[in-house]
Amino acid sequence: MTFRVIDIDEVFEINDSYPDTEFILKPVKGSGGYDINLLDNSMDIEFNGNEFILQEYVNGISLSSSVLASKNDSKTIMTSRLLTMNDFEKNNSFIYVGNILPLTGKSILSDVGNADEIRSEMEETSQNLSREFRLLGSNGVDYIFNENGLYVIEINPRIQGTFECVEISLGINMLDAHIKACLGEIMEMPKAKCYAYKKIIYSPTRMRYENLGLNNIFDLPHKGSITEKSQPLLTIIDNDTDFEKLYEKVELTSKKVNQLAKKYQLDVK
């Protein structure tokens, strides 16, 4: 269920009409999972002319697919585990943190039974949706999976956050694949050569950035620049044919970055 709402009073009026349903409130225009909130009776939000929707909350595992589409055809080239802050901190935050791909029984990070069946359904559904909406080039479809099956959450008619990881795992040039699809050709895709893991680090404190000396970090601030607490600091991207080794490497780097961020913490007034 989805409702377009005009103020917080209408939000709670709808919420009271469905006592057995949990809702999230999110802006119509937004990105990265920011400003999406699990509805709380104590919530007090000023709309200030912005458009919001109230949507039934579907709890489960966040997944994503990458699709190449031409005028006459479409092909799902990769499925992945989509990660939010809630996956790490269990804090009901929907802010985007990264992806792990390809999607397998290991990278889905949960005991879901047959991951191959989930992946197959995602691939077919994403291809059908890209044809239905006449998408072109590189596009993405986001899902939630739970005990009731797959739910389509949104279609992103643009290049996705998995861009670098798809290139690493498949060994292709995604920009080239995107342009060719727009011109009518969908490239033959090789099988995944390795797992790839992208994780965005949000600064644990207000800090002045110094060179960290790590070889798997990207999107770095300028040396000496200040990053505020909870703002994006940098991105970890790594790969390995062994999923457990990859996960351990990325999480170790994540721990080191957070430790160094606290070392370079600025006094908070």
Residue, then its C-alpha position, 0 to 999 in steps of 0.5 A: m500500500t502506498f499513499r501520497v500525503i500532504d502533512i503529518d496529520e494525514v500520515f497518522e490518520i492513515n496509520d490509525s486506519y491500518p492498526d496491523t500494518e507498519f509504515i515507512l515515510k519517505p520523500v518522493k524525491g530523494s537518493g541513497g536511502y536518506d530521510i526514509n523513516l519507520l513511522d513512529n507515533s512520536m514522529d514530528i516532521e515538517f513537510n515544508g512544501n516537500e512531497f512525501i509518500l507513506q508506504e507499507y513497510v516490507n521487512g526482509i533482505s534487500l536485493s538488487s539487479s543490474v539490467l541492460a536493455s535495448k529497444n528490442d531486448s533486455k538482459t539481467i547481467m548481475t544480481s546482488r545483495l544490497l546493503t543498508m546501515n540497518d544490516f550492520e547496526k540494526n537501527n532501522s536506517f535505510i541509508y545505502v551502504g553498498n553491495i556484494l555480488p554476484l548473489t549466491g547462497k553465501s553473499i546473500l548473508s542469510d539462510v534463505g534456502n535456494a538462492d538460485e531460485i531467488r536469483s532466477e526469479m529476479e532475473e526474469t522479473s527485471q527483464n520483464l519490467s525493463r521491457e514494460f517500461r521501455l528502459l534503455g541502457s544500464n538500469g536497476v531493479d531493487y527488491i525485498f525478499n522475505e518468507n512471502g517471496l520477492y517484492v519489487i521496491e523500485i526501478n532505477p532508470r540509471i546506472q547503479g551503485t554496483f557499477e564498479c563491482v560489476e566491472i570487476s566481477l565480470g571483467i567488462n567495461m560497463l560504460d561500453a556495455h551501456i552505450k552499446a545497449c542504447l544503440g541496440e546491441i546487448m553484449e555477450m556477458p561472461k560468467a562472474k570471475c570473482y566476488a566483489y564487495k563495495k562498502i561506503i564508510y560514514s564517518p563515526t566522528r567529525m574529523r580532518y582527513e589524513n592519508l590512510g595508506l590503504n590500497n582498497i579505499f576510493d572516493l577519498p576526501h582531499k587531505g586536510s578536508i573536514t568530514e562531519k560525523s555521519q557523512p560519507l567518508l570514503t568507499i571500500i571496494d575489493n574482490d576475491t574468488d573466496f567469499e569468506k576471505l573477501y568479507e573478512k578483508v573489507e570488514l577489517t579495512s572498515k574497522k581500520v578506517n573507523q579507528l583512524a577516523k577517531k584518531y583524527q577526530l576534531d574537538v566537538k564544541 
